[in-house]
Amino acid sequence: MTIQRFVGRPDWYTTFNPETLAATGTPLRWGVVATGSIARTVTSDLALLEDAVLQSVSSRGQASAAAFAQDFGFAAHYFDGGPDGSAGAGYLQLVADPDVDVVYIATPHAQHYDIARAALENGKHVLCEKALTITAAEARTLIALAREKQLFLMEAVWARFVPGFQRALEIIESGEIGEVQWVRADLGFPAPLDDSARIWAPADGGGALLDISVYPLLWAWGTLGRPDSLHAAAKLTDLGVDAQNALSLSYANGAQAQLISYLGAQGPRTASVAGSLGYIETVGSVNNPKGLKISVGWDSERTEMFEYPGRGYTYQLREVTRCVQAGLTESATMPLDDSLAIMELFDEARRQMGVHYWNDTRTDI
Ligand SMILES: NC(=O)c1ccc[n+]([C@@H]2O[C@H](COP(=O)([O-])OP(=O)(O)OC[C@H]3O[C@@H](n4cnc5c(N)ncnc54)[C@H](OP(=O)(O)O)[C@@H]3O)[C@@H](O)[C@H]2O)c1
């Protein structure tokens, strides 16, 4: 059976993959932009890769740049203004660093476009946190620039690479659960409403859609492909970002997906994929399930559990490293056309939900 799923499971992939950390070629010199929560988590996984060099980090502030550099052993650190106050933004100094090969961008969504663009214009490869940008128009421009300059660019959807997700695709492709009929997935957490925090602030591209929905969507996109129609509904905050959204996807073959993302509930955070013969359910969160329950027919059931090094980010970091070492400009597992198509879907979801960002009307891209 052939399902519409991502092209090309990484060839280094095995279900339990202790080899993710082993060098696959010339060491890659990394520059990390921002010192926030995910920058810290991903950098601690990056440090596990044998062929990763922690070269530079940038921050808006001197103290945070210096502390981050010291904690992880970065060779250089940059901050807004530089030592004499005249050096410009820290990230601009980092992208000009000749000893940096690849830039990992870990700022809020609203800064992704400008920083990724500056990195590409300075000849750097880029791994950019999700959402790649705020609008499809921004994504389209970045992708065109990366292709024109023949540089690697990838949206950091690490959940595509983790063993639990890749194994689910493998099981589905084997035909064990039959033809996929529907997908249900949810992800979120209860976050105190604070309009100034990046997940809530309109100026930062806040809201559940851009922050979370890529993960539940992954399960529909991976098993059924790009949907033929979308219905989106949301609960908005007073400032107009989605505190919760429900995406309902339909496919020409009759398959359906129901996806919920939320910032105000404690939910199961699981995915189910139901086929004509059986179903798969995640054990643990949709973005990195620690196991899968596979149920076929009425009385056959088993659970597979997965182990992985670090916090689960090493797989995407290995993929970036392997691609750049091999001279590839994009990953077959997280292709740029998928990032763009997902941003287009999110643009349409926002249109239906009534969520608008300043980026929707920007003219400088
Ligand atoms: N892959 C994942 O599992 C995962 C998980 C969480 C978040 N994310 C993504 O990672 C990104 C950052 O999220 P986060 O949770 O790490 O946020 P965070 O903890 O708020 O950190 C973001 C960092 O970006 C910098 N920053 C903040 N505001 C900025 C601004 N206006 N201009 C430039 N830089 C600014 C700050 O670093 P400095 O002070 O050092 O400049 C800040 O610490 C988002 O795209 C988010 O969707 C991914």
Ligand as a Chemical Component Dictionary entry (heavy atoms), coordinates in Angstrom:
data_LIG
# 
_chem_comp.id                   LIG 
_chem_comp.type                 NON-POLYMER 
_chem_comp.pdbx_formal_charge   0 
_chem_comp.three_letter_code    LIG 
# 
loop_
_chem_comp_atom.comp_id 
_chem_comp_atom.atom_id 
_chem_comp_atom.alt_atom_id 
_chem_comp_atom.type_symbol 
_chem_comp_atom.charge 
_chem_comp_atom.model_Cartn_x 
_chem_comp_atom.model_Cartn_y 
_chem_comp_atom.model_Cartn_z 
_chem_comp_atom.pdbx_ordinal 
LIG N1  N1  N 0  10.804 23.034 18.829 1  
LIG C1  C1  C 0  10.185 23.144 19.974 2  
LIG O1  O1  O 0  9.961  22.187 20.695 3  
LIG C2  C2  C 0  9.797  24.504 20.441 4  
LIG C3  C3  C 0  9.372  24.689 21.757 5  
LIG C4  C4  C 0  9.083  25.975 22.173 6  
LIG C5  C5  C 0  9.188  27.035 21.298 7  
LIG N2  N2  N 1  9.582  26.798 20.018 8  
LIG C6  C6  C 0  9.737  27.912 19.059 9  
LIG O2  O2  O 0  10.958 28.577 19.404 10 
LIG C7  C7  C 0  10.818 29.973 19.255 11 
LIG C8  C8  C 0  11.140 30.659 20.567 12 
LIG O3  O3  O 0  10.325 30.147 21.582 13 
LIG P1  P1  P 0  10.785 30.126 23.114 14 
LIG O4  O4  O 0  9.757  29.331 23.834 15 
LIG O5  O5  O -1 12.194 29.737 23.262 16 
LIG O6  O6  O 0  10.601 31.660 23.488 17 
LIG P2  P2  P 0  11.341 32.443 24.654 18 
LIG O7  O7  O 0  11.675 31.553 25.789 19 
LIG O8  O8  O 0  10.523 33.654 24.906 20 
LIG O9  O9  O 0  12.728 32.868 24.000 21 
LIG C9  C9  C 0  12.783 33.636 22.851 22 
LIG C10 C10 C 0  14.089 34.429 22.875 23 
LIG O10 O10 O 0  14.127 35.220 21.716 24 
LIG C11 C11 C 0  14.690 36.472 22.030 25 
LIG N3  N3  N 0  13.673 37.509 21.810 26 
LIG C12 C12 C 0  12.553 37.740 22.501 27 
LIG N4  N4  N 0  11.869 38.783 22.001 28 
LIG C13 C13 C 0  12.587 39.211 20.958 29 
LIG C14 C14 C 0  12.405 40.270 20.055 30 
LIG N5  N5  N 0  11.347 41.095 20.126 31 
LIG N6  N6  N 0  13.345 40.448 19.110 32 
LIG C15 C15 C 0  14.402 39.626 19.022 33 
LIG N7  N7  N 0  14.635 38.607 19.892 34 
LIG C16 C16 C 0  13.719 38.405 20.839 35 
LIG C17 C17 C 0  15.083 36.456 23.482 36 
LIG O11 O11 O 0  16.442 36.046 23.543 37 
LIG P3  P3  P 0  17.559 37.130 23.856 38 
LIG O12 O12 O 0  17.093 37.888 25.041 39 
LIG O13 O13 O 0  18.752 36.314 24.070 40 
LIG O14 O14 O 0  17.675 38.017 22.642 41 
LIG C18 C18 C 0  14.210 35.381 24.042 42 
LIG O15 O15 O 0  14.803 34.773 25.171 43 
LIG C19 C19 C 0  9.398  30.182 18.716 44 
LIG O16 O16 O 0  9.472  30.198 17.318 45 
LIG C20 C20 C 0  8.654  28.953 19.163 46 
LIG O17 O17 O 0  7.550  28.606 18.346 47 
LIG C21 C21 C 0  9.898  25.573 19.579 48 
# 
loop_
_chem_comp_bond.comp_id 
_chem_comp_bond.atom_id_1 
_chem_comp_bond.atom_id_2 
_chem_comp_bond.value_order 
_chem_comp_bond.pdbx_ordinal 
LIG N1  C1  SING 1  
LIG C1  O1  DOUB 2  
LIG C1  C2  SING 3  
LIG C2  C3  SING 4  
LIG C2  C21 DOUB 5  
LIG C3  C4  DOUB 6  
LIG C4  C5  SING 7  
LIG C5  N2  DOUB 8  
LIG N2  C6  SING 9  
LIG N2  C21 SING 10 
LIG C6  O2  SING 11 
LIG C6  C20 SING 12 
LIG O2  C7  SING 13 
LIG C7  C8  SING 14 
LIG C7  C19 SING 15 
LIG C8  O3  SING 16 
LIG O3  P1  SING 17 
LIG P1  O4  DOUB 18 
LIG P1  O5  SING 19 
LIG P1  O6  SING 20 
LIG O6  P2  SING 21 
LIG P2  O7  DOUB 22 
LIG P2  O8  SING 23 
LIG P2  O9  SING 24 
LIG O9  C9  SING 25 
LIG C9  C10 SING 26 
LIG C10 O10 SING 27 
LIG C10 C18 SING 28 
LIG O10 C11 SING 29 
LIG C11 N3  SING 30 
LIG C11 C17 SING 31 
LIG N3  C12 SING 32 
LIG N3  C16 SING 33 
LIG C12 N4  DOUB 34 
LIG N4  C13 SING 35 
LIG C13 C14 SING 36 
LIG C13 C16 DOUB 37 
LIG C14 N5  SING 38 
LIG C14 N6  DOUB 39 
LIG N6  C15 SING 40 
LIG C15 N7  DOUB 41 
LIG N7  C16 SING 42 
LIG C17 O11 SING 43 
LIG C17 C18 SING 44 
LIG O11 P3  SING 45 
LIG P3  O12 DOUB 46 
LIG P3  O13 SING 47 
LIG P3  O14 SING 48 
LIG C18 O15 SING 49 
LIG C19 O16 SING 50 
LIG C19 C20 SING 51 
LIG C20 O17 SING 52 
# 
